[in-house]
Structures are given as C-alpha cells and as structure tokens.
Amino acid sequence: MFTQIKTAYIRSQNTLLQDAIGAASIVLILLVALHLPSLHLPVLP
C-alpha cells in the first residue's frame, strides 16, 4: 500500500501545486458566496 501511495505521489508531483491552488480557490469562492448575504447592500430605488 505504501508503494502505491509513493508511486501515485511521484506520478502526480507535477500537478500537485495546480491542484492545491484549485482547491484553495474553490474554498475561497465558497466562503465569499456564504458571506454575501451579510453585506446588506443598499437597494437602488
């Protein structure tokens, strides 16, 4: 099992940073979307 994890890590090492950036951006979008209702933006007449 450890060998399989090590092999998968070696194969995906090139895209690991891109995957981390993608995951962080999804979390950021989710947090912003959840906080939008609390902004209480004024409604134009």
MODELLER restraints for C-alpha pairs under 7 A, 6 or more apart:
rsr = mdl.restraints
at = mdl.atoms
